[in-house]
Amino acid sequence: MTAPAPLTPPDADLQDFPFMPLHVARLRDSDLAAEEHPEACWYAVLLWAASWHQIPAGSLPDNDTVLMRLVGLGRDSRTWKKHRAGALRSFVKCADGRLYHPVVAEQVIERWQRKVEQRHRTECARIKKANQRNGTDHPCPDFESYATANFPASVPYLSFETRVVVPEDTTPLSSGTDADVPRETGSKGEGEGEGDSIIDDDDVDARAQAPADACPTHDPISLAAELCRIGGVRHLEPSAINRHVDQAREWLSDGFDPDTEIIPAIRDAVASATTTIHSLKFFDPSIRQARARKEAHDHGHEPQARNRAGRAGAGGGGGGLCASPAEAILAARRNLGIDR
């Protein structure tokens, strides 16, 4: 019998979604809860949660050693064998060799659709901003074209029926809201435990608090979530999230462009970091220094030469840099009277 196709897109990545929906009544009334040992039920829930942050999201490797570790059994194969069937109830092995749970897969596709839609809106906003800045008129791609170009493997799983091109705004919109796209929030805290970013329910209304002079095409909350993901910021407890959002808002109000200034500087800082990063504040000096270097370069202020030995010209004068290390050595020998 041919294995079914994977139940979620191969590029579905929800690792920045800390909340996984759990339908309480559906779980309570399920055959799993009614027929399986309580310990197996607990392992099943842990595996659902683990699959949420796998790639593809909603899948698990068909590897007992890994699965034992994911449910906290370490190498206790005896206990795992006893409860394996119950823990993996309803999981199916697909053509890519991984295990998928149909119910978890439903939730993954819904959240992945939202994530791709958000990226589409961000791309349209970026194009609009570039048009305004450069006096150009590049069109925004419709959602289907954008998804096909950037997430081709996801196209069979996405819906395009109600997707429209993000229109050119005629009047300022509230931050995080598009004319024809419903406003999204972070963690809703309405019983399903939904969350589309690192933002907890304490910050759901923070969008309304964005200053009027902030960049209209970037929502500080969504931007903070994306920057934390790129920067590998750890320990995102709710009490610290406001600080991340405030830092993103500060960069926007200071005129830093996320695509050309903030994100490249963060990537460079992460590449050279030697410590665990706990806050977006860590990147503030790097971002500001990168702008300062660019401005200095644009105004023709080149950095001072580091090769001090090559400053001596022929005959001991200060005639500038030598063309090569060999010339620098010869100049130094002449200054010392070795060669005349």
Order of alpha helices (4+ residues) and beta strands (2+ residues): alpha-alpha-alpha-beta-alpha-alpha-beta-beta-alpha-alpha-alpha-alpha-alpha-alpha-alpha
